[in-house]
Each structure stands twice: as C-alpha cells, then as structure tokens.
Amino acid sequence: MTLRLRSTSTRRLPRAALILLVCLIGLLWAGPAGATWSIAAVDPATGRVGAAMASCVPSGLLGEPDQVLVPVVLVPGTGAAVTQGNIDPDAPIGLRQLLGDGFGPQDAIDAILELDEQPTARQYGVALLPTVERTGAGGPTAGYTGTDVEAASWDWTTETAAAQGNLLADARAVDETLAAFDAAMAAGASLEEALVAGLDAGAALGGDRRCEPGQTALFAHVAVADPDDDPFRPSVLLTVTVDEGDGQNPVSLLVDALDDGERGWVDAGLEDPVGIARVAVLAVGALLAVAAFLTIRKGLGSPAARR
C-alpha cells in the first residue's frame, strides 16, 4: 500500500498571496461533495452490514482514504447507510444515532430531512437487518432522492440493499448495481464481494459521467462491519484511488485489491508526484508574483512613496 503525503505550508506567504490561494482552492473545489453511485446493504445470514461507493469527486473531500469515508454510516449489528448528492455534514451523525436508537430506515430519513434546511439537495440509502426491532412504519430498507439533486437521479431498494446514483453516464447503473449485488449474494459471495460486484456493474455502464474519457471514477470505497466491530474500524475497509486522466478504473482495481486481501488505502495513481510538485511550485510562484506586484503597487501609491 502506497501513501502519498502532500502538504504545502502557507505560514510565510504574504497575506495577499494567501487570500489568492484560498480563492483558487475555492474555485477548484466548488460544488457538491458526495459520491456518485453507492449501495448500502446487510447480510441477514451473518449479521454483517456495509456500504460501497465511487465517484469522480476526489476521496479527500469525503474524509481520509484509509478510514471509513464520511458519507458512510455503519451501525454494527444493526444497519448501514449512505448519504450523497450535496451532503449535509450533520446527516451521517444523525443517521448513526437514529439507527442505533431503533428507528426504521424510512423514519430515520424522515427525521433527518425534517431538520434539514436543504432537504431537496440530498440523497440517502439505508438498509437495516430484518431481525432488528424498529419503530414506525416501512420496511428494512429505504431510499430518498431530493428533487434538486440532479434531473436524472435514482434510488432503488430490495429487502437487503439500497442503491442510489446521480450524475451517472447511464440511467440503468443503479438498477444494475442492485441486480449484481443480489446475484453475487445468491451465489454465496461475502457481503464485501457482493457490494463491490454491484459497484463494478455500475462502472461497466460508465459510472460518473463527469470523469475524463476512459475513467468511471477517481476513487472506489468499501466498508463492512461484523456485529461486534467498532463502526469506525470495521473488519473490511478498502479505498482505491487513481489520478484524474490516467485512464484507470478504480472500481475494477478495487475488485482486484479485495481479492488480494488488501486493506486500508491503495493509491494506484499513475501521475508522477515530481511533476505534480513542480506544477504546485509554479502555481505558488505565480501567486507570490501577483502578491509582490500588488504590494509594490500599493507602496508606490502611498504618501511616503511619493515624497
């Protein structure tokens, strides 16, 4: 497993350069942060719960890649959930609490939406073990897609899984994700294998349509908890990341990494770290040049400079 730690110190940057740098980052990162297609599911035979997701949003916007990503909710021995679209940062915390307190999937989603100031921008999928006692109405799974998530968004559920997608290259991806998951479970696959098989079926139909040609996502993630697991340190945790434009499919790489017993973060990107660092240096240099120009211009325009 290869970890790339990249950091840039801004402690000594002039104030003008720091402001410009923040603005640049804001422009690059603007827009909803969330997965594009995902599946939350349970295995009644083993009591295990889990979720998998992929997107062309960089995984770093959703948490640390060697940990359970923020949109994924695991409640060991109870259920799993995924929040995506334009993520409400409080939703994963709320869902974890509600499912742990005995709320059913639909009631948990309704309770989260009731407190949300932008409910139409969210997308949820929740799956609960059928043996778990729950309050309220509804079945063991539920999904929700807000009217403002995106014009072509879908969520589908079965008795053990909830799949959802937005910004997909093909409208059939969510349905195929569920079908592949069910087929894998029926064939005796483990929960993590079935979840990844579901993601792979979505990737086969193009995955996230925002990606560069030849790519379906920039990361693929799976997390599965045994009944006695810590929800933040589950028995199965694996994230595969690739670099934008390198032509790789992280979902297929996730399938291979899972088969090889990999865990944690697998950085499979093909971009040259030195080249990336060089671009970063050039960008910071340009910002510093602009800051210096602004500083000199301001100094020349001051009363002291005109004497």
Long-range contacts (C-beta under 8 A, 24 or more apart in sequence): 1-262, 1-264, 1-265, 1-266, 1-267, 2-266, 2-267, 3-66, 3-265, 3-267, 4-267, 4-269, 4-273, 6-273, 6-276, 6-277, 6-280, 8-280, 8-284, 13-284, 13-287, 13-288, 13-291, 14-288, 14-291, 14-292, 14-295, 15-291, 16-290, 16-291, 16-294, 16-295, 17-284, 17-287, 17-288, 17-290, 17-291, 20-287, 20-290, 20-291, 21-284, 21-287, 24-283, 24-287, 29-61, 32-85, 32-86, 32-87, 32-121, 33-57, 33-61, 33-62, 33-86, 33-87, 34-62, 34-71, 34-83, 34-84, 34-85, 34-86, 34-87, 34-123, 35-62, 35-71, 35-82, 35-84, 36-84, 36-165, 36-166, 36-167, 36-168, 36-207, 36-208, 36-210, 36-217, 37-163, 37-164, 37-165, 37-166, 37-168, 37-173, 37-174, 37-177, 37-199, 37-202, 37-207, 37-208, 38-71, 38-82, 38-84, 38-125, 38-163, 38-164, 38-165, 39-82, 39-125, 39-161, 39-162, 39-163, 39-164, 39-177, 39-178, 39-181, 39-195, 39-198, 39-199, 40-72, 40-73, 40-79, 40-80, 40-81, 40-82, 40-125, 40-126, 40-127, 40-161, 40-162, 41-80, 41-127, 41-160, 41-161, 41-162, 41-181, 41-191, 41-194, 41-195, 41-198, 42-79, 42-80, 42-127, 42-128, 42-129, 42-130, 42-140, 42-160, 42-161, 42-191, 43-160, 43-185, 43-191, 44-129, 44-130, 44-131, 44-160, 46-191, 46-226, 47-77, 47-129, 47-131, 47-226, 47-227, 48-191, 48-224, 48-225, 48-226, 48-227, 49-74, 49-75, 49-76, 49-77, 49-78, 49-79, 49-80, 49-127, 49-129, 49-191, 49-224, 49-225, 50-74, 50-80, 50-191, 50-192, 50-195, 50-222, 50-223, 50-224, 50-225, 50-234, 50-236, 51-80, 51-81, 51-82, 51-195, 51-222, 51-223, 52-192, 52-195, 52-196, 52-198, 52-199, 52-220, 52-221, 52-222, 52-223, 53-82, 53-84, 53-199, 53-220, 53-221, 54-199, 54-202, 54-203, 54-207, 54-208, 54-216, 54-217, 54-219, 54-220, 54-221, 54-250, 54-251, 54-254, 55-84, 55-208, 55-217, 55-218, 55-219, 56-207, 56-208, 56-210, 56-211, 56-215, 56-217, 56-218, 56-244, 57-218, 58-218, 58-219, 58-241, 59-218, 59-219, 59-221, 59-239, 59-241, 65-219, 65-221, 65-239, 65-241, 65-265, 65-267, 66-237, 66-239, 66-264, 66-265, 67-232, 67-237, 68-223, 68-231, 68-232, 68-234, 68-237, 69-221, 69-223, 69-239, 72-221, 72-223, 73-99, 73-231, 74-223, 74-225, 74-229, 74-231, 74-232, 74-234, 75-99, 75-100, 75-231, 76-225, 76-226, 76-227, 76-228, 76-229, 76-230, 76-231, 76-234, 77-129, 77-132, 77-227, 77-228, 78-128, 78-129, 78-132, 79-105, 79-126, 79-127, 79-128, 79-129, 79-132, 80-126, 80-127, 80-225, 81-105, 81-108, 81-124, 81-125, 81-126, 81-127, 82-124, 82-125, 82-126, 82-162, 82-164, 83-122, 83-123, 83-124, 84-123, 84-124, 84-164, 84-166, 85-121, 85-122, 85-123, 85-145, 85-146, 85-149, 85-150, 85-153, 85-166, 86-118, 86-121, 86-122, 86-149, 87-122, 88-112, 88-116, 88-118, 88-122, 90-115, 91-116, 91-122, 91-124, 95-124, 95-126, 96-231, 99-126, 99-128, 102-132, 102-133, 102-134, 102-135, 103-134, 103-135, 103-136, 104-128, 104-134, 104-135, 104-136, 104-137, 104-138, 104-139, 104-140, 104-142, 105-134, 105-138, 105-139, 105-140, 105-141, 105-142, 105-162, 106-136, 106-137, 106-138, 106-139, 106-142, 107-134, 107-135, 107-136, 107-137, 107-138, 108-142, 109-142, 109-144, 113-144, 118-148, 119-146, 120-146, 120-147, 120-148, 120-149, 121-146, 121-148, 121-149, 122-146, 122-149, 123-149, 123-153, 123-155, 123-164, 123-166, 124-155, 124-164, 125-155, 125-157, 125-162, 125-163, 125-164, 126-162, 127-157, 127-160, 127-161, 127-162, 130-159, 130-160, 158-182, 160-185, 161-198, 163-198, 165-202, 167-208, 167-209, 167-210, 168-202, 168-205, 168-206, 168-207, 168-208, 168-209, 169-205, 169-206, 169-207, 169-208, 169-209, 169-216, 170-205, 170-206, 172-205, 173-201, 173-202, 173-205, 173-206, 173-207, 174-202, 176-201, 176-202, 176-204, 176-205, 177-201, 177-202, 190-224, 191-224, 192-222, 192-224, 192-236, 192-238, 192-258, 193-258, 195-222, 195-224, 196-220, 196-222, 196-251, 196-254, 196-255, 196-258, 197-255, 199-251, 199-254, 200-251, 200-252, 200-255, 202-251, 203-249, 203-251, 203-252, 207-249, 207-251, 211-244, 212-244, 212-245, 212-247, 214-247, 215-242, 215-244, 215-245, 215-246, 215-247, 215-248, 215-249, 216-249, 216-250, 216-251, 217-242, 217-249, 217-250, 217-251, 218-242, 218-243, 218-244, 218-250, 219-250, 220-250, 220-251, 220-253, 220-254, 221-254, 222-254, 222-258, 236-263, 237-263, 237-264, 238-262, 238-263, 238-264, 238-266, 239-264, 239-265, 239-266, 240-266, 240-268, 241-265, 241-266, 241-267, 241-268, 241-269, 242-268, 242-269, 242-270, 243-269, 243-270, 243-271, 245-271, 246-270, 246-271
